[in-house]
Structure formats: structure tokens, C-alpha cells
């Protein structure tokens, strides 16, 4: 089961967005913000400068970051695992636009088997609206190019 709760600022392209997603095997009844996340997905690497970015991150937390640079030091003591991929570059090369979210989806997958085990037709149905082939390549490259 999945529960998504976006919080939008000004409604324009490029405006800051905070979104919360819960995953569980059981039905999710809670519809509030997540104050102690297990995982952070940061699309804009400039947000790493925010002093509150890692506030509440559970010990052994995970960071998924869209960046062309890897860390030179650990950004937070609660961070156990970080996956960094240049999702912006991949999206521009594959889709022709700066839309890194699909590429970052790959880093949420537990293993390549999790993605590859989905039959080809089902994968295409996930991206049936826009650029299915390009989006599939973004996911595959995101998984393969993570640092």
C-alpha cells in the first residue's frame, strides 16, 4: 500500500515542493506529515545547505540525491546509506527535459530484480502516458549509474 501527501508552495514550475510517501504491506490510515523519515529523496542538491534537511531522520536513514557530485564527508550522523545519481543529466539525455524524478525512482527499488521482475508490458503501463521508452531508460540508467 502507498499513501502520498504533497504540500505545494506557489503553484508554478520550479516552486518548492515537500511530499511525504508511506509504504506498507497493510492499509495506511495515517494521513499526516512524516516527522521521522527512514528515507529522504532530494531532487535539488542545493537543499543540502538547509540546516533542517535531516531533522528527524531515523538512525540508519537513507538519502537518495540528485547530484553530479558525491559527498566528501558524511552530511548527517543518522545517515547510513546514500545513493547519488546525476538524474538531471540522465533525464535531459533520455527525455530531453530536466525531469529527474523518474530516474530517482530507480534508487527506491530494492534490487535490479525488483524492477526487472516486473513483466515488460507492466513496466510500459506504468509509463503509458508520456515517453514510456525514455522513462524506462531513465529508471534503468538511474539504477545502474548510482554512486
BAFI-3210 file (N, C-alpha, C; in Angstrom, 3 decimals, decimal comma, padded with zeros to 6 digits):
// residues 147
n [1|2|3|4|5|6|7|8|9|10|11|12|13|14|15|16|17|18|19|20|21|22|23|24|25|26|27|28|29|30|31|32|33|34|35|36|37|38|39|40|41|42|43|44|45|46|47|48|49|50|51|52|53|54|55|56|57|58|59|60|61|62|63|64|65|66|67|68|69|70|71|72|73|74|75|76|77|78|79|80|81|82|83|84|85|86|87|88|89|90|91|92|93|94|95|96|97|98|99|100|101|102|103|104|105|106|107|108|109|110|111|112|113|114|115|116|117|118|119|120|121|122|123|124|125|126|127|128|129|130|131|132|133|134|135|136|137|138|139|140|141|142|143|144|145|146|147]
n.u [000,841|000,336|000,674|000,333|001,235|001,319|002,725|002,305|003,920|003,893|002,053|003,725|006,009|009,030|008,744|009,163|008,569|007,272|006,924|005,335|005,574|004,246|004,970|003,679|002,836|000,331|-002,936|-002,802|-003,607|-002,932|-002,672|-000,816|001,968|005,331|007,383|009,637|011,444|012,498|013,816|015,121|014,435|016,080|015,712|016,725|019,968|020,867|019,410|020,763|022,114|020,337|019,717|017,839|017,291|017,901|016,599|015,032|015,484|015,540|017,776|020,175|019,285|018,396|019,555|018,585|019,880|019,872|022,452|025,511|027,766|029,581|029,551|031,976|032,221|030,376|027,072|025,261|024,839|022,952|022,678|022,974|023,132|023,679|022,597|023,703|022,984|023,264|020,616|019,376|021,008|020,753|017,988|017,778|019,326|017,891|015,089|014,948|014,329|014,544|013,658|014,005|012,756|011,752|014,041|015,167|013,398|014,317|016,236|014,826|014,126|014,473|016,308|017,905|016,436|013,919|012,891|013,309|011,914|009,317|007,025|007,606|005,463|003,961|005,722|005,781|003,148|003,165|004,391|002,688|001,566|003,373|006,192|007,111|009,266|011,546|011,341|011,585|014,239|015,432|014,906|016,311|018,942|019,305|019,359|021,619|023,677|024,089|025,964]
n.v [-001,179|002,306|005,676|008,998|012,350|015,408|018,714|021,828|024,854|027,954|027,631|026,876|026,001|024,723|025,703|025,317|022,079|019,878|016,550|013,648|010,181|007,096|003,655|000,418|-002,957|-003,286|-001,661|001,862|004,157|006,538|009,970|012,103|014,427|013,170|012,891|011,622|010,376|007,443|007,549|009,991|011,782|013,807|016,144|018,565|019,463|021,726|021,954|020,624|022,407|023,367|023,784|022,248|020,001|017,261|016,886|014,917|012,568|009,115|007,011|005,137|006,001|006,721|008,371|009,642|011,177|013,685|014,583|015,808|015,475|013,558|012,868|014,435|014,235|012,785|013,888|013,865|012,517|010,490|009,302|006,424|005,213|006,330|007,204|008,497|010,061|011,440|012,512|014,570|015,050|012,553|012,556|014,744|013,799|011,489|012,088|014,673|016,813|018,556|016,586|014,931|013,100|010,508|009,039|008,989|007,333|004,785|004,377|003,813|001,231|-002,112|-003,889|-004,791|-006,909|-006,433|-004,477|-005,566|-007,915|-007,284|-007,732|-006,918|-005,639|-004,665|-002,806|-000,917|-000,040|001,383|003,727|004,767|007,169|009,293|009,310|006,448|004,679|006,299|007,002|004,489|003,933|005,936|005,058|002,615|003,493|005,167|003,340|001,836|003,737|004,801|006,150]
n.w [000,000|-000,527|000,425|-000,360|000,282|-000,794|-000,375|-001,491|-002,481|-003,950|-006,916|-009,421|-011,998|-010,802|-008,265|-004,698|-003,339|-000,982|-000,191|001,100|001,459|002,280|002,650|002,989|003,907|004,859|005,045|004,993|007,350|008,549|007,868|007,881|008,053|007,716|010,308|011,221|009,091|007,252|004,935|002,722|-000,207|-002,304|-004,680|-005,555|-005,258|-003,969|-001,672|000,301|001,825|003,661|007,080|008,415|006,958|007,525|009,880|012,246|010,858|010,903|012,789|010,971|008,536|005,059|002,146|-000,939|-003,623|-006,102|-007,895|-009,341|-007,986|-005,588|-002,026|000,067|002,711|005,431|005,530|007,663|010,928|011,335|008,932|007,124|004,634|001,352|-001,844|-004,791|-007,785|-011,026|-011,902|-013,256|-015,518|-016,785|-017,344|-019,113|-021,220|-021,979|-022,048|-022,842|-021,303|-018,136|-015,932|-013,351|-011,638|-012,392|-012,902|-010,344|-009,088|-009,517|-007,561|-005,317|-005,536|-004,381|-005,526|-008,660|-009,544|-008,505|-010,192|-012,737|-012,569|-012,963|-015,461|-018,905|-020,269|-018,120|-017,035|-019,078|-018,958|-016,578|-017,331|-019,277|-020,174|-020,960|-022,953|-022,700|-023,361|-023,080|-020,379|-019,184|-019,833|-018,312|-015,674|-015,654|-016,201|-014,006|-011,892|-012,601|-012,653|-010,163|-007,463]
ca.u [000,000|001,089|-000,087|001,129|000,713|002,151|002,483|002,808|004,026|003,273|001,834|004,438|007,118|010,237|008,455|009,490|007,543|007,597|005,946|005,536|005,028|004,371|004,819|003,459|002,095|-001,042|-003,586|-002,255|-004,685|-002,386|-002,620|-000,099|003,353|006,255|008,331|010,839|011,536|013,565|014,492|014,904|014,751|016,356|015,818|017,562|021,113|021,023|018,726|021,692|022,566|019,323|020,087|016,793|017,004|017,992|015,909|014,096|015,855|015,783|019,113|020,279|018,499|018,863|019,403|018,649|020,220|020,129|023,614|026,648|028,898|029,427|029,905|033,344|032,074|029,001|026,332|024,468|025,221|021,932|022,682|023,742|023,272|023,350|022,700|023,804|022,950|023,011|019,320|019,088|021,723|020,122|016,684|017,991|019,812|016,903|013,749|015,082|013,895|015,035|012,625|014,805|012,011|011,647|015,352|015,349|012,549|015,134|017,004|013,919|013,932|015,358|017,351|017,509|015,416|012,627|012,423|013,329|010,940|008,034|006,971|007,836|004,202|003,576|006,595|005,329|001,881|003,482|004,741|001,906|001,126|004,375|007,536|007,372|010,596|012,534|011,253|012,168|015,697|015,821|014,905|017,404|020,212|019,394|019,791|022,970|024,676|024,144|027,297]
ca.v [000,000|003,538|006,873|010,160|013,620|016,528|020,052|022,723|026,285|028,617|026,657|027,199|025,080|025,098|026,119|024,267|021,098|018,857|015,473|012,528|008,928|005,944|002,340|-000,633|-004,114|-003,144|-000,408|003,005|005,021|007,821|010,930|013,270|014,544|012,206|013,674|010,812|009,538|006,463|007,856|011,304|011,895|015,227|016,366|019,747|019,328|022,954|021,788|020,070|023,515|023,675|023,200|021,354|018,936|015,932|016,881|013,817|011,365|007,968|006,412|004,213|006,580|006,644|009,571|009,499|012,544|014,045|015,472|015,368|015,338|012,658|013,511|014,330|013,859|012,372|015,109|013,758|011,329|009,442|008,777|005,186|004,864|007,411|006,913|009,750|009,859|012,677|012,259|015,669|014,772|011,389|012,968|015,597|012,954|010,488|012,640|015,982|017,841|018,413|015,931|013,856|012,247|009,118|008,426|008,777|006,203|003,567|004,205|003,295|-000,195|-002,896|-004,559|-004,800|-007,943|-005,822|-003,780|-006,439|-008,990|-006,812|-008,052|-005,796|-004,945|-003,933|-001,638|000,078|000,501|002,362|004,978|004,775|008,489|010,085|008,812|005,224|004,129|007,198|006,878|003,194|004,080|006,752|004,207|001,660|004,204|005,622|002,216|001,406|004,791|005,316|006,096]
ca.w [000,000|-000,630|000,769|-000,733|000,780|-001,234|000,167|-002,520|-002,235|-005,089|-007,974|-010,650|-012,251|-010,090|-006,894|-003,731|-003,034|000,009|-000,330|002,009|000,952|003,171|002,036|003,973|003,406|005,346|004,696|005,718|007,807|008,958|006,759|008,379|007,632|008,293|011,090|011,416|007,898|007,077|003,676|002,122|-001,628|-002,534|-006,116|-005,746|-004,363|-003,192|-000,384|001,290|002,669|004,677|008,370|008,924|005,998|008,121|011,167|012,437|010,115|011,774|012,696|009,838|007,455|003,682|001,334|-002,389|-004,009|-007,492|-007,906|-010,144|-007,066|-004,448|-000,765|000,547|004,113|005,756|005,837|008,888|011,714|011,226|007,573|006,986|003,232|000,422|-003,265|-005,543|-009,228|-011,753|-012,544|-014,181|-016,770|-017,417|-017,877|-020,283|-022,312|-022,394|-022,276|-023,461|-020,346|-016,763|-015,110|-012,755|-010,696|-012,835|-012,707|-008,904|-008,721|-009,570|-006,330|-004,290|-005,776|-003,520|-006,304|-010,067|-009,722|-008,202|-011,389|-013,900|-012,396|-013,492|-016,887|-019,792|-020,523|-016,923|-016,920|-020,038|-018,477|-015,536|-018,003|-020,512|-020,602|-021,659|-023,219|-021,935|-023,620|-022,484|-018,918|-018,819|-019,885|-017,143|-014,491|-015,768|-016,038|-012,617|-011,064|-012,986|-012,522|-008,790|-006,816]
c.u [000,883|000,161|000,797|000,445|001,612|001,759|003,117|002,908|003,259|003,174|002,437|005,580|008,365|010,001|008,781|008,295|008,087|006,520|006,333|004,890|005,284|004,150|004,625|002,709|000,621|-001,619|-003,039|-003,397|-004,184|-002,195|-001,942|001,296|004,177|007,335|009,643|010,992|012,681|014,417|014,127|015,279|014,885|016,623|016,735|018,741|021,399|020,373|019,633|022,216|021,568|019,693|019,069|016,519|016,966|017,289|014,899|014,448|016,192|017,235|019,089|019,454|019,195|018,611|019,530|018,782|020,467|021,285|024,688|027,868|028,575|029,891|031,395|033,365|030,603|028,201|025,507|024,809|024,208|021,905|023,584|024,066|022,879|023,553|022,674|023,836|022,650|021,745|018,948|019,746|021,089|018,800|016,836|018,440|018,736|015,554|013,814|014,653|014,474|013,896|013,262|014,025|011,932|012,955|015,582|014,487|013,367|015,867|016,131|013,705|014,922|016,498|016,960|016,432|014,028|012,035|012,302|012,321|009,554|008,046|007,045|006,562|003,736|004,431|006,147|004,013|002,116|003,743|003,932|001,571|002,151|005,676|007,858|008,785|011,678|012,535|011,815|013,690|016,194|015,895|016,083|018,763|020,379|019,887|021,235|024,048|024,780|025,541|027,114]
c.v [001,237|004,702|008,076|011,434|014,760|017,819|021,031|024,143|026,968|027,618|027,152|026,208|025,597|025,570|024,979|023,361|020,159|017,798|014,333|011,297|007,833|004,676|001,337|-001,779|-004,033|-001,804|000,706|003,947|006,428|008,732|012,222|013,316|013,434|013,013|012,939|009,852|008,534|006,821|009,272|011,222|013,389|015,425|017,547|019,694|020,583|022,863|021,190|021,143|023,864|023,021|022,191|020,154|017,555|015,843|015,738|012,541|010,247|007,518|005,311|004,690|006,491|007,972|009,182|010,914|012,655|015,034|014,902|015,122|014,333|013,395|013,378|014,020|013,514|013,601|015,061|012,461|010,189|008,773|007,553|004,889|006,054|006,916|008,231|009,408|011,201|012,492|013,360|015,410|013,606|011,782|013,822|014,758|012,013|011,083|013,995|017,121|017,531|017,899|014,707|012,855|010,783|008,370|008,111|007,629|004,918|003,314|003,747|001,791|-001,000|-003,582|-004,494|-005,841|-007,384|-005,125|-004,737|-007,572|-008,584|-007,076|-006,787|-004,989|-004,137|-002,689|-000,546|000,717|001,550|003,725|005,174|006,178|009,206|009,312|007,502|004,681|004,981|007,079|005,542|003,263|004,923|005,905|003,255|002,328|004,702|004,527|001,845|002,457|005,378|005,145|005,979]
c.w [000,000|-000,294|000,488|-000,281|000,324|-000,524|-000,816|-001,988|-003,353|-006,233|-009,281|-010,796|-011,547|-008,671|-005,926|-003,442|-001,966|-000,120|000,599|001,406|001,966|002,357|003,156|003,305|003,792|004,900|005,584|006,061|008,149|007,750|007,204|007,778|008,279|008,998|011,329|010,238|007,973|005,865|003,229|000,646|-001,906|-004,024|-006,420|-004,778|-003,543|-001,818|000,694|002,234|003,759|006,006|008,901|008,025|006,647|009,478|011,220|011,698|011,087|011,674|011,640|008,647|006,112|002,984|-000,127|-002,928|-005,510|-007,488|-008,828|-009,268|-005,971|-003,192|-000,477|002,044|004,361|006,191|007,126|009,594|011,612|009,853|007,483|005,522|002,369|-001,000|-004,020|-007,029|-009,886|-012,594|-013,526|-015,526|-017,516|-018,060|-019,126|-021,476|-022,847|-022,791|-022,980|-022,565|-018,974|-015,878|-014,439|-011,905|-011,119|-012,628|-011,228|-008,382|-008,653|-008,260|-005,162|-004,414|-004,946|-004,261|-007,767|-010,317|-009,445|-009,409|-012,563|-013,800|-012,888|-014,992|-017,730|-020,040|-019,325|-016,746|-017,880|-019,601|-017,384|-016,169|-019,277|-021,015|-021,465|-021,793|-022,499|-022,144|-022,959|-020,968|-018,436|-018,836|-018,713|-015,882|-014,533|-015,590|-014,603|-011,706|-011,350|-012,716|-011,115|-008,219|-005,330]
res [x|x|x|x|x|x|x|x|x|x|x|x|x|x|x|x|x|x|x|x|x|x|x|x|x|x|x|x|x|x|x|x|x|x|x|x|x|x|x|x|x|x|x|x|x|x|x|x|x|x|x|x|x|x|x|x|x|x|x|x|x|x|x|x|x|x|x|x|x|x|x|x|x|x|x|x|x|x|x|x|x|x|x|x|x|x|x|x|x|x|x|x|x|x|x|x|x|x|x|x|x|x|x|x|x|x|x|x|x|x|x|x|x|x|x|x|x|x|x|x|x|x|x|x|x|x|x|x|x|x|x|x|x|x|x|x|x|x|x|x|x|x|x|x|x|x|x]
***
